[in-house]
């Protein structure tokens, strides 16, 4: 399966949020195909259905359930058709979707790891739906596989820095810093209060794929557009050496996962960490104070050697089966992505602004949401898709990167040798993707 994700940042078009990290693992060695044709409403074999299945975790999670119930109810009322939920935990999505696809029972709309279904040739091309939406072109093009769009983005953003603005102002921590100035600000925090963690960066899996955006910032491609791995080059080595130096200087903390960082930040134990655009809601859900919630601020990632800084793309969307019931499934996806009431429900109840700027601009409350507006400018505008985001082995690659960098940070292996070993693992996963 080939990939044509551009190595570039997303353009500024009001990109405001994200739903969940893309991709889970699998490695089907088949050639991708589809019954749908770009530019058409549906493929020649597409049909209507009175009931469609909705595979995913959203209707089973407290944080998303109410919003998605409202969306489903709205579409059922409008269309006169029914949605049959097929609910499974997020961490079981890869297994459950693969089982449904391999058994021939997959039929309907899916949330989650769409990449692993592409090689099986059962997904509809949704290119025409995207053509009617105002989504950054870099996002749409970066998610294509052999020119086809199998997942329509509902949300599109990045993993970026967020901080306690009150302390940030005291030490000069702001957007537009160089990595040297950034480290100096962290040192000021540590001097002022040695009990504080200046930067609760991810330093262990499952989220050490965060290392990728630092390697990008130093000038390493990590993986090129033609799927050649560059990990272990001078640029990636410099980035990880710097990242480890922060930990050695106790400006970050060893053994921190994203969930740990959220709790530390909410409790006032850390001044800054990396997260998705739901970071402000995690302050509340982890017991953070109203004052901290009001002070949380997104920051543009610092730059190295005068090069642009980047954030890992973070977002999600919907895919659907081609053929039987495809027209109805496509109608549901279009409704979720573009209907104002659906988008408003997702935003108000789950803090999930839509990827489509035309829709986002019509949600009045969103236009007053200073955190989301700031996150769009400081983080989403600089988000970048990786060339392996569309591969069936995408999660394997991210896991390998996380494990490799984690071993370096733990002092189990040197930076250069650790990255050289990591490159070999990534190369194997790329070949199998």
N, C-alpha and C positions, 0 to 999 in steps of 0.2 A: 504494500500500500504506500503510495507516495504522498507527499505533503508539500503544500505550497505556502506555508505560513510566512509572512514577511517579517524580516528582522527589523522592526521599527516600532516606535511608540504609537499608542492610539492617539488619534487627533482629537482636539478639543471640540466636542459637539454636545456638551451638556450630559456627558456620561456620568451617571450618578450612583450606581450601586452594584450589588452582587448577591447571588443566592447561595452559592456553595462551590467549593473547589471542584474543578472539572476532572473527571476521569477516574476510573478504577482499573484493575488489571485484568488481562487476558492476553492470549497470543494465538489468534486464529490465523492460520497461514493460507487464507483464501483470497481471491481477487474480489475487490469491491465492485458491486453493480447495483442497479436500481431500476424499478419499472417507471420511475418518474422522469420527466424531461424538464430541464430548466426553462423557465419562462411560461410554462403551462400551469393551469390551476391544479392539475394532477396528471398522473400517467394514464395511458390508455386502459390499463387494467383496474383503475381505481373505481370504487363503488361507495355507495352510502351505507349506513348502518343505523339501526334504531338505538343501539347501545354500544358504547366504546369502553374499553378498559383504560384505566389510568394507573400505570405502574409507578411506584415511588414511595418515598418516606414522608412527604409533606403532610398528608392527611393522618399520619400516625404520630406526629410530634406536636407536643403542646404549643411550642413556639410558632408553628406554622398552621396548625389545624384549622383554627377559626377563619383565617384569611382564605385558605384554599376551599373550605366549605362554602364560603360566600361566593368564591369564583365559580365553583362547580354549580351551585344553585342558580347563579345568574345565567350561566350558559344553558342549563337545562330548561329554564323558563323561556329564554329567548329562542332556543332551537326546537323545543318540544321533544328532545331526545334525552337519553340517559347516560350517565357515567357510572361505571362499575369499578370502584377502587380495588386495586391489588396492592396492598400495603406491606412493606417490609422495611426493617431497619436500614439506615443508610449504609452501614458496614456490610450488609448482605446483598446490596444492590447488584454487584457484579455477578455473584452466584445465581441469584434469582432470575435476573434478566437472561443470563446465558442458558439456564435450564429451560426457561420459557421459549427462547429462540430455537434451541436445539431440538425441543420436543415438537415444534411446529405450532405451539399454542400462543406465541406472542402475537398479539393483535390489538392495536390501539396506540395510546400515547405513553411515552416513557420519560421520566425524570432520571437523571443520574448518568451512568457510564455508557453513553451512546457510542463511544469509540469502539467498544468491543463487539457491537452489533454490525458495524460497517462491513467487515470482511465477510459477513454471512449473507450479504446481499438482500437484506429484508427491509431496509429503511427507505422512506420516500425522500426525494430531493425537495427541499423547502426553499430553494433559491427565489422563487417568484414571490413568496411571502416577505422575504427580506427586502426585495426591491421596492415594496410599498412602504417601508419603514425608514425612519431616520436614525440608523445605527451607524457608528463610525465604520467606514469602509475597511479599515485595517482589521477590525474585529471580524466582520463577515468574511473577508477574503482569507484571513488567517485560520478560520475554522473550516474552510473548504477542503475536501478530499477529492482529488482528481477533478476539480472544478465544480463539485456538487456540495451543497450545504445540507447536511443531514440533521443538524440541530439548530433550531431557531433561538437565538439569544433572547432571554427575557430580561436579563440583567447583565451588566458589563462594567467591571471596575478592576481593582487591583489590590494587592496586599501592600499596605503602606504604613509609614510611621505615624503613631498618634502619641500625644504627650499631655502632661498636665501643664496647661498654659501658664499657670501661676508661677511655677518653678522655672519653666522655660524662659519666661520674661526676665527673671532674675539673673540667669546665667548666659543669656544671649543665644539660646537654642531656638532656631527658626529655619524656615525654608531658605534655600539658596546658599547654604554653607558648603565649604569644601570638607573633605573627610578629616583634614587636620583641624579645622575650626570646630567641627562636630566633636571630635575627641577632646578638644580643649574644654568645650562646654560640659561634657560628661565628667571631666576631671574636676571642674568647679563644683558640680553637684556632689561628688564624692568628698571633696574637702569640706563642704558646708555641713554635710550629714553623712558620716561613714556608714550609718545603718541603712541608708537608701541604696537601692540598686538603680544606678543612673539609667541603664538601658536593659530591660528584660528581654534581650534578644533570644530567639529560639536557638538553643544549643544542643538539642537532642531531637531525635525523630519522635513523632511522625512528620514534623513540619520543617525539617531542615532543608527542604527544597528552597527555603528562603535564601540559601547561599547563592542560588543562581542569580538573583538580581544584583548581588554585590559583585559577582564575577562579570556580569554584563557591564556594570559601572566602571570596572577597571579596563574594559576593552576586549574581554574574551567573548567569543561568540557562544561558547559552551557547546552548542550544536549548530552547525551551519544550515542554511536552507536546503542544501542537498544531503543533509543528515550525516555530516562528518563531525565527529566529536573532537573538540579542541581542549577539553579539560586536561590540565597539566601543562598548558602553555604558560609563558612568563606572566601573563596578565591574570590568569586564574590563580596562580600561585601567590602573586602579590596580594590579591583580594583576600584569600583565605589566611595568609600570614597576618594581615591587618586585623581580620575578624578574630583570630586567635589572640592577638596582642591585646585586644579589648578585654577578652576574658582573663588573660594572665594579669592584667592590670586591675582586675576586679571592677571594671566599668560595666561588664556584663556578668552573668552568673552561670556556672556550669549546671548541666542537667535540667534545663528549662524547656518545657514544651509550650505550645501556644495556650493551652488551657491553664497551665501554671501562670503564665505571664498575665493572662486576663485577671486572675484572682489577685496576684501581687499588685497589679495596677489599681484595681478597684479598692484594695485595702490600703492604698497609699504607701506601699512598700517599694514600688518602682515608679520612676518618673516617665518612662517611655517604653513602648514595645511596638511590634508589628502586628497589624490585624486587617481584616476586611472592613468594609464600610458599616458593619453592624457594631463596631467597637463601642460606640456610645450606648447602645442598648445593653452590651455586656457589662458595662459599669453598673447599671441598675440591677441586672440579674445576678451579679456577684456581690451585691450588697454595698456598692459604692455610695458615697454621700452625694447629696444634691449639688453641693458646691463643686465636687469633682466632675460631676456630669455636665455642669455648666462650663467648666474650664477645659474639658477635653478638646484637643486641637490636632488636626492632621498636619503633617509636615512633609515637604518635598524631601526625598532622599538626598543626602549630601553627594557631591560630585568628586571624582578622583581624576587627577591629571588633566583637568579642563574638559573631560568627556561628559556626555549627557548621563544623567542617572535614570534608572528604570525601576519599575515595580513588576512583580509577577502578575500576569493577568489572573483575575478571579471573577468568576461568573458562572451562570448556568442557563439552561433553557429546556426546551422540549423537543423530542424527536417522535416520529410515528412510523408505524409499519406501512409498507406500500401494498397496494392492491385492495383486498377486501376491507371495506370500511374506511379507506384512506381519505375520501372526501370529507367524511364526518370528523375524522381525527384532525384533519387540516383546519377545518372550521373551528374546532375547539382551540387549537394552538393559536390561530389568528385572533380569536376572542381574548384569550389570556394575555397575549402580547400587545394588543392594540385597543381593547375596549376600555374606556375611561373608568367605568365602575369597577371592572376587574383590577385594573392597575391601582386604583385608589384603595381598594380593599387590601391588596398586597402591601401597599405602602403604609397605610394607617395601622394595620394589625400586625405587620411583620417588619416594618421599617425597610421595605424593599422597593426602592424606586425603579421604574422601568428603564430598559435600555433605549427604547424609542424616544428620542427627544421630543417629537411631536406630541406624544402622550404625556411625558414628564412635565412639559411646559403648561399643561392644562390642569395639573394637580396643585391647587392653590396652597395647600399646607406645605407641599414640598418646596415651593418657591420661597417659603419663609424659614426653611430648615437650614440654618447657617452651617451646621456640621456637615450635612450632605453636600451642600454647595462647596464648602471648603475642601471636602474630600475629593470631589470631582476635579477641582483645580490642582490640588497638591499631589494627588495620588493617581486617580484614574487617567488623567491627561498624560501621565508618564508610564502607563501600564503597557506591557509588551507580552504578546503571545510567544510561547516557545515552539520551535518546529515539531516537538514531539507531542504537543497537546492534542493532536488528532490521531495519534497512533493507538492501537489496541494495547500496547505495552507502556502507555504513558505513566501509569501509577508505578510500574516496576522501575522505570527510569527515575522517577522522583524519589522512590524509596531507596534506590541504590545511591543516589546523590546524597540523600540525608544520612544514610548509614556511613558512607565514605567520609563525609565531612565530620560527622559525630565522632568517628574514631580518631580523626586528627585533633579535634578539640579536646578529646579525652587524653591526649598524649600517647595513644597507643601506636601511632605511626607518624612519621615526619610529613610535612606538608607536600613536598614534591613526590615522594614515593607513594603517599596515600592517594594523591590525585592521579598519579599514573595508573595505580591499580583500579581506581574508580573509572577512569576512561575505558579500560578494557571491559568492565561490566556494562557500562552504558553502550558501548559499541555492539556488544552481544544483543542487548535489548532492542537497539535500533534495527539490527538486522532481522530480528524476529517480529518487529512491529509492522 
